């Protein structure tokens, strides 16, 4: 569910449609069952996030988020060289109770984990955010593609790729602030050798750790390549994206999401993947009816 209440008009109808199509790629393979968030008796839900318009902390009192839904606040601001910044919604501060009330403590824990039992593990082995925030860089020139079933040469930064990167970041790695990685990701990041050593990622990377970016363990190394729809490409979640470049989510990116704790369905066959991409053009019209 995308919330555009912080948008100043940057998110045009065409950009919103592309963001919906990027979300459809994740919806097709992420199968977690997330618990609902909402009031319960005297307890009231309250969620915190970085405003996509300013980067300053904002909150939503009495938030109601349905089962199996993520709420993402979308907007834009100047971000230097980054195509987007994202922050997952890890901060939940409900009201109406205290730590001395076991019912309140249980309510808060359920909101924080959304039914994902591994969130309470030490180290954390799962992730269950309510959603988060996604800001696009208003200083950059984006390519807004009306037909994602074809790939042609273009100028500017690909809005579809920027959207994919931002959404994957909300799911736990990458992003625009140092703290913006899920604890279950950080637990598997070997920052001494700058390798991600999650079992699924290593399996997708020929049995060895996946290189992390030299400047930030939040991203994969620039040299990491993997398969996407039967073709080899640079991993989606490296630190930098170049103008004129389109990427999909690769096998290694999906594997990292699985290591974070997301339940990722099987990889489509190349023919099925091509049909899926062709279907994105059809989804554009449907997507316009799904805005929050």
N, C-alpha and C positions, 0 to 999 in steps of 0.2 A: 504494500500500500504506500503510494508516494504522496507526501504532504507538501504542497507548493506554497504554503502560507508565508514562507520566507523568500519567495522568488519575486524579483522586481520586473519580470517580463523577459528575462533571459531565456527561460525555458519555453520556447515557442511550441506550437502544436507539433511541429515536425520533430523537435528535440524530445519532447515527451513521448512521442510514438517510438523513437529509437530507444529511449531508456526502457520502455515497456518491453521492447523486443529483446534487449539485453537481459532483462529480468526473466524472460521466458526461457532463455538458455539455461539459467540456473534452476528454474522451476521444473524443467524437464528431467533433471537428474538428482536434485536434492530431495530426499524422502523423509527427513526427520519429522516426528510428531511433536510439535511444540504446544505447551499448555497456554491457555488464555491468560491475559492480564486484565484486571479490573477490580472494582471495589468489592469488599466482602464484609458485610456488617458495618462496624465502625471503622474498618481499615480502608484507607484510600490509596490508590496507586499514584506514584509520582515518578516521572522519568526525567533524567537530565541528559543533555547532549550539547555539542558545540554548534551554535547557530551557523548554518551554511552561509549566511549573509555577512557575518562579522567574525566568526571563530570564537566568540565569547560564549560562556556557559549560559544555556537557556534551559527551561524546564516546562513540562506539561503536567499540570495537576489533574488528578482524576482520569488519567489516561486509560482508555479501553482499547485493547488490542486482542483480536480474536485468535482462537486456536489456529496454529499453522500459518499465522500471518507475521510479517515483519513490517514495521512502520519506518519509513526512511524520509527524513526531512531534506528537501532538495532546494538548492539555490546556487548562488555564484558570488565570487569576490576575487580580487587580485591574489594570485598564488605564486608569484615569481615564475619559475620555469616549470612548475608542476602542472599537469593537465587537469588534475583533480585532487582534492583532499577528502578523506572519509574518516569518520570516527564511528565505531560501533557503540551501541547503547548499552554499556556495561554498568552504568550507575542507575540504581533504582533506590529511591528513598521514600518508602511509603509512610503515610501519616496515620494517626489514630491509635497508636500503641506504643509500647516501650519494650526494651530488651528483657524486662522482668516478666513479660507476658509470653508464655510459650506459644500461644496461638498466633501472636503477632510475629514472633521469630520464625515460625513455620510458614506464615503467609509471605514474609519477606524472602525467605529461602526459595519458595516456589516461584516468586516473581523473578529472582535472580537466575534461576536455572531452567525454568520453563519445562520441568519434568525430565531434564537431561541429568541422569544420576551422576555421571562423571564430573559434573561441575563442582561437586563437593569433595572430589578426590584430592589427595595431596601427594604428588603434584596433580594439577587439574588435567583430566583426560577428555573432557567434552566441553561444549560451548553452547549456550542457549540464550543469545541476546534478544532483546525486544525489537531491535532494529538499529537505527543510528542516523547519521547525517551524512550528506554527500554534497560537496561544493565543487562546481566546475570553475575553471579559471576564466574570468571575464576578460582577461588581457590577451588571450590567445584567439587566433582565427581557427575555427573548426570547420571540418567538412561534414555536412549533414546529408547523409545518403538516403535518398528516397526509396532505394531498392537494394536491400542487403543480400539478395540472392546472386548478385554479380559483384565482381571486384575490378575496378578500373583505376587508372592512375588519377591521383587527385592532389590538390595542394592543401596545406593546413593540417591540423591535427584531427584524426578521425574521431568523431563524437561517439560512435558506437564502441570503439575500443576503449575510449576514456570511460564510458559508462560501465563496460564490463569490469574494468580495473577497479572502479569505485565500488561496485557492488560486491566483488570478491573481497575487497578490503573490509567492508562492513561485516563480512563473514569471518574475519579474523586475522588477515595478514596484509601487509602493505599499508599504504595510507600516508597521511601528511603530518602526523605528530609522533614523537618518539614513543609514547606509551601505547600507540594504537596497534597492538598485537594481542590476540587472545593468549591467556596464560597457558593454554594447552599447546599453542604454537611455540611460545618462548621456551617451554620445558623441553622441546625437541630441537632447539637451535644451539648447536655447538659453536659458541661465539669465540672460542679459542682458535679453532681451525676454520671458522666461518663456513660451516656446513649445516644443512638441515638434515637430521638423521632420523626422521620419522620412518617407520617400517614401510609404509605404503609408498612414500616418496622415493625411498631408496630402491624399492622393487621396480618402480617406473623409470628409474635412472640407471638401470643396469647393475643394481646391487650395491651401489656406492652412494655416499652422501651427496646431496645436491648443493652446489656452490651457492653461498649467500653473497650479497653485494658487499664490497669491501668497506663502503661507508655506512651501511645500515643493514643489520641482520633482518630487518623487517621485509626486505625484498630478496628475490633470487638474483644470482649473479648474471651479469650481462651476457655471458657466454652460454648460459643454459638453454638448450634446445630440446624440443620434445615433439610428439606427434599430436596433430589436431585434425580429425576427419580424414586420416590417411596421408597427411602431408606434414613434413617437418617444418617447424618454425621456431623462432625465439619464444621462450616462455612468456606468457601474458604478464606475469607479475615480476618482471625485472624493474629496476628503479626508474629507468628512463624510457620514454616513448618518443620516437622521432616523427616529425611531420611527414605526411605522405605514407604512413605505415598503418596497416590494419593487422590485428592479431585476433585469434580466437583463444579460448581456454584450452590449454594443452593437457596431455595426460599427466604431466608432472604437477601442473597447477591443481588439477582435480585430486591428485594423490595427496598433496599437502592439505587440501580441504578435508579429506578423509582422515588424515592424521590429527587434524585439529579436533575432530569428533563428529563431523557431518557425515550422514549416511548418503553415500554417492552411488547411484544406480550404475549398472554396467555400461561400458563404452559402446555407443552405437556403431554398427558396421559403416564403412565409408559411404556405401550407397544410401543407407538410412540417414546418415549425417547430411549428405548433399540434399536429400529430400527435405530434411528439417530446415536447412538454410533457405531453400526455395520457399518453404512455407512461411518464413518470416515476413515476406512481402505481404502475404494474406493477413498475417497477424497485425500489421500496422493499423488497419481499419478497426479491428477489434480492440486494439490497445487504447484507442481514444475514448472508449467507454469505461475504462477501468481506473480512472484517476480518482484519488481520494478528495 
